[in-house]
Amino acid sequence: QTEKPHKCPKCNKGFRWCSGVIKHQRTHTGEKLFTCSECRKNFGVSFHLISHRRMHTGERPYP
C-alpha cells in the first residue's frame, strides 16, 4: 500500500504529497478559487469549472 505521510489537520486524511493536503483543505474551508468568466459562478475544483463551461459553449462532454 502507498505511504501517505501528509495528513489533513482537520480530518486526518492522508496524502502522498503536501500539495494534496492543501487542495483537500478547501473542502473544509469552502474556498472556491475557480470562477466562470461567463456567469461568475465559483468552483472549488478546476475540473468542475471545465465541465460547467461546456454549458455555455454547448460542447458535449463526449463525442
N, CA, C, O and CB atoms as a CASP TS submission, in Angstrom:
PFRMAT TS
TARGET T0000
AUTHOR 0000-0000-0000
METHOD Language model
MODEL 1
PARENT N/A
ATOM      1  N   GLN     1       0.841  -1.180   0.000  1.00  0.00           N
ATOM      2  CA  GLN     1       0.000   0.000   0.000  1.00  0.00           C
ATOM      3  C   GLN     1       0.888   1.245   0.000  1.00  0.00           C
ATOM      4  O   GLN     1       1.983   1.234   0.561  1.00  0.00           O
ATOM      5  CB  GLN     1      -0.958  -0.003   1.220  1.00  0.00           C
ATOM      6  N   THR     2       0.411   2.306  -0.627  1.00  0.00           N
ATOM      7  CA  THR     2       1.179   3.530  -0.750  1.00  0.00           C
ATOM      8  C   THR     2       1.197   4.289   0.571  1.00  0.00           C
ATOM      9  O   THR     2       0.170   4.457   1.229  1.00  0.00           O
ATOM     10  CB  THR     2       0.610   4.406  -1.860  1.00  0.00           C
ATOM     11  N   GLU     3       2.385   4.740   0.934  1.00  0.00           N
ATOM     12  CA  GLU     3       2.523   5.527   2.159  1.00  0.00           C
ATOM     13  C   GLU     3       1.941   6.923   1.953  1.00  0.00           C
ATOM     14  O   GLU     3       2.158   7.545   0.914  1.00  0.00           O
ATOM     15  CB  GLU     3       4.008   5.618   2.586  1.00  0.00           C
ATOM     16  N   LYS     4       1.209   7.405   2.935  1.00  0.00           N
ATOM     17  CA  LYS     4       0.583   8.730   2.868  1.00  0.00           C
ATOM     18  C   LYS     4       0.960   9.516   4.126  1.00  0.00           C
ATOM     19  O   LYS     4       0.176   9.607   5.071  1.00  0.00           O
ATOM     20  CB  LYS     4      -0.977   8.614   2.727  1.00  0.00           C
ATOM     21  N   PRO     5       2.158  10.078   4.123  1.00  0.00           N
ATOM     22  CA  PRO     5       2.666  10.726   5.337  1.00  0.00           C
ATOM     23  C   PRO     5       2.088  12.110   5.638  1.00  0.00           C
ATOM     24  O   PRO     5       2.208  12.592   6.764  1.00  0.00           O
ATOM     25  CB  PRO     5       4.131  10.842   5.236  1.00  0.00           C
ATOM     26  N   HIS     6       1.473  12.745   4.663  1.00  0.00           N
ATOM     27  CA  HIS     6       0.945  14.102   4.852  1.00  0.00           C
ATOM     28  C   HIS     6      -0.524  14.008   5.254  1.00  0.00           C
ATOM     29  O   HIS     6      -1.350  13.497   4.498  1.00  0.00           O
ATOM     30  CB  HIS     6       1.111  14.962   3.552  1.00  0.00           C
ATOM     31  N   LYS     7      -0.840  14.501   6.440  1.00  0.00           N
ATOM     32  CA  LYS     7      -2.192  14.368   7.000  1.00  0.00           C
ATOM     33  C   LYS     7      -2.904  15.715   7.078  1.00  0.00           C
ATOM     34  O   LYS     7      -2.298  16.747   7.366  1.00  0.00           O
ATOM     35  CB  LYS     7      -2.129  13.734   8.392  1.00  0.00           C
ATOM     36  N   CYS     8      -4.203  15.672   6.812  1.00  0.00           N
ATOM     37  CA  CYS     8      -5.054  16.847   6.996  1.00  0.00           C
ATOM     38  C   CYS     8      -5.220  17.066   8.499  1.00  0.00           C
ATOM     39  O   CYS     8      -5.609  16.140   9.211  1.00  0.00           O
ATOM     40  CB  CYS     8      -6.453  16.669   6.282  1.00  0.00           C
ATOM     41  N   PRO     9      -4.934  18.271   8.995  1.00  0.00           N
ATOM     42  CA  PRO     9      -5.076  18.513  10.435  1.00  0.00           C
ATOM     43  C   PRO     9      -6.535  18.493  10.917  1.00  0.00           C
ATOM     44  O   PRO     9      -6.796  18.330  12.109  1.00  0.00           O
ATOM     45  CB  PRO     9      -4.452  19.845  10.785  1.00  0.00           C
ATOM     46  N   LYS    10      -7.457  18.657  10.005  1.00  0.00           N
ATOM     47  CA  LYS    10      -8.880  18.711  10.374  1.00  0.00           C
ATOM     48  C   LYS    10      -9.494  17.308  10.491  1.00  0.00           C
ATOM     49  O   LYS    10     -10.206  17.021  11.454  1.00  0.00           O
ATOM     50  CB  LYS    10      -9.663  19.535   9.337  1.00  0.00           C
ATOM     51  N   CYS    11      -9.215  16.428   9.505  1.00  0.00           N
ATOM     52  CA  CYS    11      -9.876  15.113   9.489  1.00  0.00           C
ATOM     53  C   CYS    11      -8.901  13.935   9.476  1.00  0.00           C
ATOM     54  O   CYS    11      -9.317  12.777   9.522  1.00  0.00           O
ATOM     55  CB  CYS    11     -10.777  15.017   8.287  1.00  0.00           C
ATOM     56  N   ASN    12      -7.605  14.238   9.413  1.00  0.00           N
ATOM     57  CA  ASN    12      -6.545  13.222   9.449  1.00  0.00           C
ATOM     58  C   ASN    12      -6.462  12.361   8.185  1.00  0.00           C
ATOM     59  O   ASN    12      -5.812  11.316   8.201  1.00  0.00           O
ATOM     60  CB  ASN    12      -6.755  12.328  10.635  1.00  0.00           C
ATOM     61  N   LYS    13      -7.105  12.780   7.096  1.00  0.00           N
ATOM     62  CA  LYS    13      -6.989  12.048   5.834  1.00  0.00           C
ATOM     63  C   LYS    13      -5.546  12.153   5.349  1.00  0.00           C
ATOM     64  O   LYS    13      -4.927  13.213   5.453  1.00  0.00           O
ATOM     65  CB  LYS    13      -7.989  12.604   4.756  1.00  0.00           C
ATOM     66  N   GLY    14      -5.009  11.046   4.816  1.00  0.00           N
ATOM     67  CA  GLY    14      -3.618  11.006   4.392  1.00  0.00           C
ATOM     68  C   GLY    14      -3.422  11.241   2.908  1.00  0.00           C
ATOM     69  O   GLY    14      -4.275  10.894   2.091  1.00  0.00           O
ATOM     70  N   PHE    15      -2.277  11.841   2.568  1.00  0.00           N
ATOM     71  CA  PHE    15      -1.927  12.146   1.181  1.00  0.00           C
ATOM     72  C   PHE    15      -0.451  11.852   0.954  1.00  0.00           C
ATOM     73  O   PHE    15       0.367  11.961   1.867  1.00  0.00           O
ATOM     74  CB  PHE    15      -2.249  13.624   0.838  1.00  0.00           C
ATOM     75  N   ARG    16      -0.129  11.482  -0.268  1.00  0.00           N
ATOM     76  CA  ARG    16       1.271  11.228  -0.619  1.00  0.00           C
ATOM     77  C   ARG    16       2.067  12.516  -0.672  1.00  0.00           C
ATOM     78  O   ARG    16       3.245  12.542  -0.317  1.00  0.00           O
ATOM     79  CB  ARG    16       1.365  10.506  -1.957  1.00  0.00           C
ATOM     80  N   TRP    17       1.419  13.593  -1.120  1.00  0.00           N
ATOM     81  CA  TRP    17       2.113  14.855  -1.339  1.00  0.00           C
ATOM     82  C   TRP    17       1.499  15.960  -0.489  1.00  0.00           C
ATOM     83  O   TRP    17       0.301  15.940  -0.206  1.00  0.00           O
ATOM     84  CB  TRP    17       2.074  15.240  -2.821  1.00  0.00           C
ATOM     85  N   CYS    18       2.308  16.904  -0.092  1.00  0.00           N
ATOM     86  CA  CYS    18       1.854  18.061   0.677  1.00  0.00           C
ATOM     87  C   CYS    18       0.806  18.856  -0.108  1.00  0.00           C
ATOM     88  O   CYS    18      -0.149  19.374   0.471  1.00  0.00           O
ATOM     89  CB  CYS    18       3.049  18.965   1.042  1.00  0.00           C
ATOM     90  N   SER    19       0.989  18.948  -1.427  1.00  0.00           N
ATOM     91  CA  SER    19       0.039  19.695  -2.261  1.00  0.00           C
ATOM     92  C   SER    19      -1.358  19.071  -2.210  1.00  0.00           C
ATOM     93  O   SER    19      -2.358  19.775  -2.350  1.00  0.00           O
ATOM     94  CB  SER    19       0.536  19.750  -3.716  1.00  0.00           C
ATOM     95  N   GLY    20      -1.427  17.772  -2.013  1.00  0.00           N
ATOM     96  CA  GLY    20      -2.716  17.100  -1.894  1.00  0.00           C
ATOM     97  C   GLY    20      -3.470  17.554  -0.656  1.00  0.00           C
ATOM     98  O   GLY    20      -4.691  17.714  -0.691  1.00  0.00           O
ATOM     99  N   VAL    21      -2.750  17.762   0.433  1.00  0.00           N
ATOM    100  CA  VAL    21      -3.374  18.249   1.669  1.00  0.00           C
ATOM    101  C   VAL    21      -3.907  19.660   1.458  1.00  0.00           C
ATOM    102  O   VAL    21      -5.014  19.984   1.888  1.00  0.00           O
ATOM    103  CB  VAL    21      -2.365  18.223   2.847  1.00  0.00           C
ATOM    104  N   ILE    22      -3.118  20.496   0.796  1.00  0.00           N
ATOM    105  CA  ILE    22      -3.517  21.889   0.563  1.00  0.00           C
ATOM    106  C   ILE    22      -4.807  21.941  -0.255  1.00  0.00           C
ATOM    107  O   ILE    22      -5.731  22.681   0.085  1.00  0.00           O
ATOM    108  CB  ILE    22      -2.390  22.666  -0.162  1.00  0.00           C
ATOM    109  N   LYS    23      -4.870  21.161  -1.326  1.00  0.00           N
ATOM    110  CA  LYS    23      -6.081  21.126  -2.155  1.00  0.00           C
ATOM    111  C   LYS    23      -7.265  20.574  -1.365  1.00  0.00           C
ATOM    112  O   LYS    23      -8.376  21.097  -1.448  1.00  0.00           O
ATOM    113  CB  LYS    23      -5.846  20.277  -3.418  1.00  0.00           C
ATOM    114  N   HIS    24      -7.018  19.520  -0.604  1.00  0.00           N
ATOM    115  CA  HIS    24      -8.072  18.886   0.185  1.00  0.00           C
ATOM    116  C   HIS    24      -8.648  19.835   1.234  1.00  0.00           C
ATOM    117  O   HIS    24      -9.850  19.803   1.500  1.00  0.00           O
ATOM    118  CB  HIS    24      -7.534  17.632   0.862  1.00  0.00           C
ATOM    119  N   GLN    25      -7.821  20.664   1.822  1.00  0.00           N
ATOM    120  CA  GLN    25      -8.282  21.558   2.885  1.00  0.00           C
ATOM    121  C   GLN    25      -9.369  22.515   2.401  1.00  0.00           C
ATOM    122  O   GLN    25     -10.144  23.019   3.213  1.00  0.00           O
ATOM    123  CB  GLN    25      -7.111  22.352   3.442  1.00  0.00           C
ATOM    124  N   ARG    26      -9.440  22.772   1.108  1.00  0.00           N
ATOM    125  CA  ARG    26     -10.506  23.618   0.565  1.00  0.00           C
ATOM    126  C   ARG    26     -11.878  23.002   0.788  1.00  0.00           C
ATOM    127  O   ARG    26     -12.875  23.723   0.836  1.00  0.00           O
ATOM    128  CB  ARG    26     -10.284  23.857  -0.924  1.00  0.00           C
ATOM    129  N   THR    27     -11.948  21.675   0.926  1.00  0.00           N
ATOM    130  CA  THR    27     -13.242  21.043   1.179  1.00  0.00           C
ATOM    131  C   THR    27     -13.763  21.422   2.563  1.00  0.00           C
ATOM    132  O   THR    27     -14.973  21.435   2.793  1.00  0.00           O
ATOM    133  CB  THR    27     -13.130  19.513   1.051  1.00  0.00           C
ATOM    134  N   HIS    28     -12.856  21.729   3.477  1.00  0.00           N
ATOM    135  CA  HIS    28     -13.252  22.127   4.825  1.00  0.00           C
ATOM    136  C   HIS    28     -13.541  23.628   4.920  1.00  0.00           C
ATOM    137  O   HIS    28     -14.420  24.047   5.672  1.00  0.00           O
ATOM    138  CB  HIS    28     -12.165  21.748   5.820  1.00  0.00           C
ATOM    139  N   THR    29     -12.801  24.429   4.159  1.00  0.00           N
ATOM    140  CA  THR    29     -12.946  25.884   4.255  1.00  0.00           C
ATOM    141  C   THR    29     -14.034  26.424   3.335  1.00  0.00           C
ATOM    142  O   THR    29     -14.564  27.512   3.562  1.00  0.00           O
ATOM    143  CB  THR    29     -11.629  26.557   3.931  1.00  0.00           C
ATOM    144  N   GLY    30     -14.367  25.654   2.286  1.00  0.00           N
ATOM    145  CA  GLY    30     -15.348  26.133   1.312  1.00  0.00           C
ATOM    146  C   GLY    30     -14.753  27.107   0.310  1.00  0.00           C
ATOM    147  O   GLY    30     -15.481  27.724  -0.468  1.00  0.00           O
ATOM    148  N   GLU    31     -13.431  27.248   0.324  1.00  0.00           N
ATOM    149  CA  GLU    31     -12.751  28.166  -0.594  1.00  0.00           C
ATOM    150  C   GLU    31     -12.960  27.717  -2.037  1.00  0.00           C
ATOM    151  O   GLU    31     -12.811  26.538  -2.356  1.00  0.00           O
ATOM    152  CB  GLU    31     -11.239  28.247  -0.269  1.00  0.00           C
ATOM    153  N   LYS    32     -13.306  28.663  -2.904  1.00  0.00           N
ATOM    154  CA  LYS    32     -13.557  28.363  -4.315  1.00  0.00           C
ATOM    155  C   LYS    32     -12.733  29.321  -5.166  1.00  0.00           C
ATOM    156  O   LYS    32     -13.076  30.494  -5.311  1.00  0.00           O
ATOM    157  CB  LYS    32     -15.081  28.476  -4.661  1.00  0.00           C
ATOM    158  N   LEU    33     -11.648  28.807  -5.725  1.00  0.00           N
ATOM    159  CA  LEU    33     -10.685  29.639  -6.441  1.00  0.00           C
ATOM    160  C   LEU    33     -10.949  29.760  -7.932  1.00  0.00           C
ATOM    161  O   LEU    33     -10.330  30.590  -8.599  1.00  0.00           O
ATOM    162  CB  LEU    33      -9.323  29.099  -6.237  1.00  0.00           C
ATOM    163  N   PHE    34     -11.849  28.954  -8.465  1.00  0.00           N
ATOM    164  CA  PHE    34     -12.044  28.904  -9.909  1.00  0.00           C
ATOM    165  C   PHE    34     -13.388  29.532 -10.273  1.00  0.00           C
ATOM    166  O   PHE    34     -14.439  29.062  -9.838  1.00  0.00           O
ATOM    167  CB  PHE    34     -11.967  27.446 -10.422  1.00  0.00           C
ATOM    168  N   THR    35     -13.345  30.601 -11.078  1.00  0.00           N
ATOM    169  CA  THR    35     -14.545  31.372 -11.408  1.00  0.00           C
ATOM    170  C   THR    35     -14.830  31.319 -12.899  1.00  0.00           C
ATOM    171  O   THR    35     -13.928  31.493 -13.719  1.00  0.00           O
ATOM    172  CB  THR    35     -14.391  32.827 -10.954  1.00  0.00           C
ATOM    173  N   CYS    36     -16.081  31.078 -13.245  1.00  0.00           N
ATOM    174  CA  CYS    36     -16.517  31.080 -14.637  1.00  0.00           C
ATOM    175  C   CYS    36     -16.529  32.522 -15.143  1.00  0.00           C
ATOM    176  O   CYS    36     -17.138  33.393 -14.522  1.00  0.00           O
ATOM    177  CB  CYS    36     -17.926  30.420 -14.788  1.00  0.00           C
ATOM    178  N   SER    37     -15.869  32.771 -16.252  1.00  0.00           N
ATOM    179  CA  SER    37     -15.799  34.123 -16.812  1.00  0.00           C
ATOM    180  C   SER    37     -17.126  34.551 -17.441  1.00  0.00           C
ATOM    181  O   SER    37     -17.355  35.741 -17.655  1.00  0.00           O
ATOM    182  CB  SER    37     -14.686  34.202 -17.852  1.00  0.00           C
ATOM    183  N   GLU    38     -17.991  33.594 -17.735  1.00  0.00           N
ATOM    184  CA  GLU    38     -19.288  33.907 -18.348  1.00  0.00           C
ATOM    185  C   GLU    38     -20.330  34.336 -17.316  1.00  0.00           C
ATOM    186  O   GLU    38     -20.997  35.355 -17.496  1.00  0.00           O
ATOM    187  CB  GLU    38     -19.802  32.702 -19.119  1.00  0.00           C
ATOM    188  N   CYS    39     -20.471  33.568 -16.245  1.00  0.00           N
ATOM    189  CA  CYS    39     -21.562  33.824 -15.290  1.00  0.00           C
ATOM    190  C   CYS    39     -21.082  34.121 -13.872  1.00  0.00           C
ATOM    191  O   CYS    39     -21.891  34.380 -12.981  1.00  0.00           O
ATOM    192  CB  CYS    39     -22.487  32.641 -15.253  1.00  0.00           C
ATOM    193  N   ARG    40     -19.766  34.083 -13.663  1.00  0.00           N
ATOM    194  CA  ARG    40     -19.151  34.402 -12.371  1.00  0.00           C
ATOM    195  C   ARG    40     -19.419  33.356 -11.279  1.00  0.00           C
ATOM    196  O   ARG    40     -19.182  33.632 -10.103  1.00  0.00           O
ATOM    197  CB  ARG    40     -19.646  35.742 -11.902  1.00  0.00           C
ATOM    198  N   LYS    41     -19.902  32.176 -11.638  1.00  0.00           N
ATOM    199  CA  LYS    41     -20.100  31.111 -10.656  1.00  0.00           C
ATOM    200  C   LYS    41     -18.732  30.595 -10.222  1.00  0.00           C
ATOM    201  O   LYS    41     -17.816  30.497 -11.038  1.00  0.00           O
ATOM    202  CB  LYS    41     -20.978  29.951 -11.241  1.00  0.00           C
ATOM    203  N   ASN    42     -18.593  30.265  -8.939  1.00  0.00           N
ATOM    204  CA  ASN    42     -17.312  29.823  -8.390  1.00  0.00           C
ATOM    205  C   ASN    42     -17.306  28.322  -8.132  1.00  0.00           C
ATOM    206  O   ASN    42     -18.334  27.718  -7.824  1.00  0.00           O
ATOM    207  CB  ASN    42     -17.002  30.574  -7.098  1.00  0.00           C
ATOM    208  N   PHE    43     -16.103  27.731  -8.269  1.00  0.00           N
ATOM    209  CA  PHE    43     -15.919  26.298  -8.070  1.00  0.00           C
ATOM    210  C   PHE    43     -14.671  26.050  -7.241  1.00  0.00           C
ATOM    211  O   PHE    43     -13.695  26.794  -7.329  1.00  0.00           O
ATOM    212  CB  PHE    43     -15.826  25.564  -9.421  1.00  0.00           C
ATOM    213  N   GLY    44     -14.711  25.005  -6.441  1.00  0.00           N
ATOM    214  CA  GLY    44     -13.577  24.645  -5.607  1.00  0.00           C
ATOM    215  C   GLY    44     -12.568  23.757  -6.316  1.00  0.00           C
ATOM    216  O   GLY    44     -11.428  23.627  -5.869  1.00  0.00           O
ATOM    217  N   VAL    45     -12.985  23.144  -7.423  1.00  0.00           N
ATOM    218  CA  VAL    45     -12.132  22.218  -8.174  1.00  0.00           C
ATOM    219  C   VAL    45     -12.119  22.658  -9.636  1.00  0.00           C
ATOM    220  O   VAL    45     -13.174  22.918 -10.215  1.00  0.00           O
ATOM    221  CB  VAL    45     -12.634  20.734  -8.036  1.00  0.00           C
ATOM    222  N   SER    46     -10.940  22.741 -10.229  1.00  0.00           N
ATOM    223  CA  SER    46     -10.825  23.241 -11.603  1.00  0.00           C
ATOM    224  C   SER    46     -11.615  22.392 -12.595  1.00  0.00           C
ATOM    225  O   SER    46     -12.189  22.926 -13.544  1.00  0.00           O
ATOM    226  CB  SER    46      -9.364  23.286 -12.021  1.00  0.00           C
ATOM    227  N   PHE    47     -11.649  21.076 -12.386  1.00  0.00           N
ATOM    228  CA  PHE    47     -12.374  20.204 -13.308  1.00  0.00           C
ATOM    229  C   PHE    47     -13.867  20.530 -13.321  1.00  0.00           C
ATOM    230  O   PHE    47     -14.513  20.422 -14.364  1.00  0.00           O
ATOM    231  CB  PHE    47     -12.159  18.737 -12.927  1.00  0.00           C
ATOM    232  N   HIS    48     -14.417  20.924 -12.186  1.00  0.00           N
ATOM    233  CA  HIS    48     -15.834  21.280 -12.137  1.00  0.00           C
ATOM    234  C   HIS    48     -16.103  22.530 -12.964  1.00  0.00           C
ATOM    235  O   HIS    48     -17.153  22.641 -13.596  1.00  0.00           O
ATOM    236  CB  HIS    48     -16.287  21.497 -10.684  1.00  0.00           C
ATOM    237  N   LEU    49     -15.165  23.468 -12.964  1.00  0.00           N
ATOM    238  CA  LEU    49     -15.306  24.658 -13.811  1.00  0.00           C
ATOM    239  C   LEU    49     -15.248  24.265 -15.284  1.00  0.00           C
ATOM    240  O   LEU    49     -16.042  24.754 -16.087  1.00  0.00           O
ATOM    241  CB  LEU    49     -14.203  25.696 -13.488  1.00  0.00           C
ATOM    242  N   ILE    50     -14.325  23.396 -15.639  1.00  0.00           N
ATOM    243  CA  ILE    50     -14.188  22.953 -17.032  1.00  0.00           C
ATOM    244  C   ILE    50     -15.488  22.294 -17.497  1.00  0.00           C
ATOM    245  O   ILE    50     -15.962  22.560 -18.602  1.00  0.00           O
ATOM    246  CB  ILE    50     -12.994  21.965 -17.183  1.00  0.00           C
ATOM    247  N   SER    51     -16.055  21.446 -16.661  1.00  0.00           N
ATOM    248  CA  SER    51     -17.321  20.791 -17.006  1.00  0.00           C
ATOM    249  C   SER    51     -18.445  21.812 -17.127  1.00  0.00           C
ATOM    250  O   SER    51     -19.263  21.729 -18.043  1.00  0.00           O
ATOM    251  CB  SER    51     -17.683  19.730 -15.954  1.00  0.00           C
ATOM    252  N   HIS    52     -18.489  22.761 -16.220  1.00  0.00           N
ATOM    253  CA  HIS    52     -19.529  23.791 -16.220  1.00  0.00           C
ATOM    254  C   HIS    52     -19.471  24.643 -17.483  1.00  0.00           C
ATOM    255  O   HIS    52     -20.515  24.989 -18.037  1.00  0.00           O
ATOM    256  CB  HIS    52     -19.393  24.679 -14.987  1.00  0.00           C
ATOM    257  N   ARG    53     -18.289  24.984 -17.941  1.00  0.00           N
ATOM    258  CA  ARG    53     -18.143  25.858 -19.108  1.00  0.00           C
ATOM    259  C   ARG    53     -18.750  25.246 -20.357  1.00  0.00           C
ATOM    260  O   ARG    53     -19.128  25.971 -21.278  1.00  0.00           O
ATOM    261  CB  ARG    53     -16.681  26.166 -19.353  1.00  0.00           C
ATOM    262  N   ARG    54     -18.848  23.927 -20.404  1.00  0.00           N
ATOM    263  CA  ARG    54     -19.480  23.267 -21.552  1.00  0.00           C
ATOM    264  C   ARG    54     -20.933  23.693 -21.693  1.00  0.00           C
ATOM    265  O   ARG    54     -21.476  23.698 -22.798  1.00  0.00           O
ATOM    266  CB  ARG    54     -19.393  21.740 -21.412  1.00  0.00           C
ATOM    267  N   MET    55     -21.559  24.048 -20.595  1.00  0.00           N
ATOM    268  CA  MET    55     -22.942  24.507 -20.629  1.00  0.00           C
ATOM    269  C   MET    55     -23.043  25.800 -21.454  1.00  0.00           C
ATOM    270  O   MET    55     -24.013  25.999 -22.186  1.00  0.00           O
ATOM    271  CB  MET    55     -23.478  24.731 -19.186  1.00  0.00           C
ATOM    272  N   HIS    56     -22.048  26.666 -21.332  1.00  0.00           N
ATOM    273  CA  HIS    56     -22.063  27.935 -22.056  1.00  0.00           C
ATOM    274  C   HIS    56     -21.702  27.751 -23.534  1.00  0.00           C
ATOM    275  O   HIS    56     -22.239  28.443 -24.399  1.00  0.00           O
ATOM    276  CB  HIS    56     -21.095  28.921 -21.402  1.00  0.00           C
ATOM    277  N   THR    57     -20.799  26.823 -23.813  1.00  0.00           N
ATOM    278  CA  THR    57     -20.328  26.629 -25.186  1.00  0.00           C
ATOM    279  C   THR    57     -21.214  25.680 -25.979  1.00  0.00           C
ATOM    280  O   THR    57     -21.177  25.676 -27.210  1.00  0.00           O
ATOM    281  CB  THR    57     -18.911  26.106 -25.176  1.00  0.00           C
ATOM    282  N   GLY    58     -22.012  24.872 -25.279  1.00  0.00           N
ATOM    283  CA  GLY    58     -22.837  23.878 -25.960  1.00  0.00           C
ATOM    284  C   GLY    58     -22.063  22.623 -26.307  1.00  0.00           C
ATOM    285  O   GLY    58     -22.602  21.716 -26.942  1.00  0.00           O
ATOM    286  N   GLU    59     -20.799  22.561 -25.895  1.00  0.00           N
ATOM    287  CA  GLU    59     -19.960  21.394 -26.168  1.00  0.00           C
ATOM    288  C   GLU    59     -20.478  20.201 -25.369  1.00  0.00           C
ATOM    289  O   GLU    59     -20.816  20.325 -24.192  1.00  0.00           O
ATOM    290  CB  GLU    59     -18.470  21.684 -25.819  1.00  0.00           C
ATOM    291  N   ARG    60     -20.533  19.067 -26.016  1.00  0.00           N
ATOM    292  CA  ARG    60     -20.970  17.852 -25.334  1.00  0.00           C
ATOM    293  C   ARG    60     -19.763  17.211 -24.665  1.00  0.00           C
ATOM    294  O   ARG    60     -18.655  17.275 -25.198  1.00  0.00           O
ATOM    295  CB  ARG    60     -21.652  16.858 -26.325  1.00  0.00           C
ATOM    296  N   PRO    61     -19.963  16.593 -23.503  1.00  0.00           N
ATOM    297  CA  PRO    61     -18.825  16.010 -22.790  1.00  0.00           C
ATOM    298  C   PRO    61     -18.145  14.876 -23.545  1.00  0.00           C
ATOM    299  O   PRO    61     -16.944  14.652 -23.392  1.00  0.00           O
ATOM    300  CB  PRO    61     -19.275  15.509 -21.455  1.00  0.00           C
ATOM    301  N   TYR    62     -18.924  14.155 -24.368  1.00  0.00           N
ATOM    302  CA  TYR    62     -18.348  13.050 -25.134  1.00  0.00           C
ATOM    303  C   TYR    62     -18.854  13.147 -26.566  1.00  0.00           C
ATOM    304  O   TYR    62     -20.013  13.496 -26.790  1.00  0.00           O
ATOM    305  CB  TYR    62     -18.713  11.663 -24.502  1.00  0.00           C
ATOM    306  N   PRO    63     -18.002  12.844 -27.534  1.00  0.00           N
ATOM    307  CA  PRO    63     -18.428  12.917 -28.951  1.00  0.00           C
ATOM    308  C   PRO    63     -19.486  11.893 -29.304  1.00  0.00           C
ATOM    309  O   PRO    63     -19.934  11.838 -30.449  1.00  0.00           O
ATOM    310  CB  PRO    63     -17.238  12.727 -29.865  1.00  0.00           C
TER
END
